[in-house]
Amino acid sequence: MKGMRSWAEIDLAKLERNLRLIRESIPSHFKYISVVKADAYGHGILPTASRLMQSGVDLFAVANVKEANEIREMGSGWPILVLGPLLEEEDEALTDLDLIPSLSCLEEVKRFQALSKTKQRKIKVHLKVDTGMGRMGVWWEKASDLLREIKSSKGIELNGILTHFAEPANEEFSRLQRDRFEQIITSKLPTPLPSDFIIHADNSSSLKVLEENSVFNAVRIGLLQFGVTPPTHSALAHLKVEPVLSFHTKLALSKDLPAQTSLSYGRLHTLDRDSRIGIISAGYGDAIPLHCGNQASALIRGTSYPIVGRVTMDQTLIDLTDAPPDLSNGEVVTLIGEQNGNKIPLETLALHGKTIPWELLCSITKRVPRIYLTKRE
Ligand SMILES: *Cc1c(COP(=O)(O)O)cnc(C)c1O
């Protein structure tokens, strides 16, 4: 990687393989909603969404109108669901870009109905139901009122319904959420429904739906397609998905320091022996969480070396005292990923950084170029 100080490598063949694995394990009539919010969880929305388009997803889901626009620029025709609430000033994007909003309240029904009239276009919506997340969506006990309003708004076509789990690891609470949602689906939905109507709740960590002969006919998958393994309670936890992203930097300098020298800001580490310290070209201004100082490690030539002292914005120190003497500046240093069969999983770096894997993915900054491996299998 000439000319690069740190970079994230994105393997699109792995993305494709993960998608295939997931698709093979969900019922074949299920629609696959690919969640690519937050720049595809830091992987870069354009290259990943375009590969996903070629590999067979049914819908895309994004957080907002700006992200939806990025997908729309790649091609018309893909159904795009906007997961987050629209600001009123963004409403026109629904017709201009042909988007599907997640609808939560009466005010939105009125706004979208008015827009439909102005634009002389029907607006497809998915009704979001709050079954216990306490975030977006109409509170489940009030869903039938809102459904009535939607039905009498001729410019709005109800095309799907969704809910979102608050604590997938908590089986009892998720069961309660599922029951509330199913009550609405079985007794409150208008008839007839359009033939492409979809019902979805499950994401990477809550795929219970597979075990049941359920009312659902779609899933919304983000993390799992990027190879971030869901917790063990997920019905898809056994899938051999592979991480799509790895993160690398280079050794920029190394130097010998005497025992008793303290290192970096705050002097959080003191050398207990004469040491060789390496300075790597990445800090929290790239992707390495601050809390990784004195906790995490990095791979060079497949061997792990501890990060010592506080991580700084642009540089991080590692202890190379036990490294081979011919280790030289410019060597590739891996913080997430594999070298010679040794691995540092994203989950491990996140744990040391006192954060969650997906927050870490979202914290890989603009300074880090994404390098795409585009080869097909
Ligand atoms: C992010 C998100 C998802 C995807 O969740 P993953 O755990 O990444 O699979 C699904 N639904 C909603 C509403 C989301 O915000």
The ligand as an SDF file (V2000), in Angstrom:
LIG
                    3D

 15 15  0  0  0  0  0  0  0  0999 V2000
  -29.5060   -0.5730   12.1070 C   0  0  0  0  0  0  0  0  0  0  0  0
  -30.8400   -1.1330   12.0450 C   0  0  0  0  0  0  0  0  0  0  0  0
  -31.0180   -2.4580   11.5940 C   0  0  0  0  0  0  0  0  0  0  0  0
  -29.8700   -3.3920   11.2640 C   0  0  0  0  0  0  0  0  0  0  0  0
  -29.3750   -3.9650   12.4290 O   0  0  0  0  0  0  0  0  0  0  0  0
  -28.1100   -4.9180   12.4140 P   0  0  0  0  0  0  0  0  0  0  0  0
  -27.9080   -5.2950   13.8270 O   0  0  0  0  0  0  0  0  0  0  0  0
  -26.9770   -4.1230   11.8670 O   0  0  0  0  0  0  0  0  0  0  0  0
  -28.4300   -6.0760   11.5410 O   0  0  0  0  0  0  0  0  0  0  0  0
  -32.3230   -2.9120   11.4610 C   0  0  0  0  0  0  0  0  0  0  0  0
  -33.3740   -2.1170   11.7850 N   0  0  0  0  0  0  0  0  0  0  0  0
  -33.2230   -0.8630   12.2200 C   0  0  0  0  0  0  0  0  0  0  0  0
  -34.4400   -0.0410   12.5590 C   0  0  0  0  0  0  0  0  0  0  0  0
  -31.9610   -0.3200   12.3810 C   0  0  0  0  0  0  0  0  0  0  0  0
  -31.8140    0.9220   12.8500 O   0  0  0  0  0  0  0  0  0  0  0  0
  1  2  1  0
  2  3  1  0
  2 14  2  0
  3  4  1  0
  3 10  2  0
  4  5  1  0
  5  6  1  0
  6  7  2  0
  6  8  1  0
  6  9  1  0
 10 11  1  0
 11 12  2  0
 12 13  1  0
 12 14  1  0
 14 15  1  0
M  END
$$$$
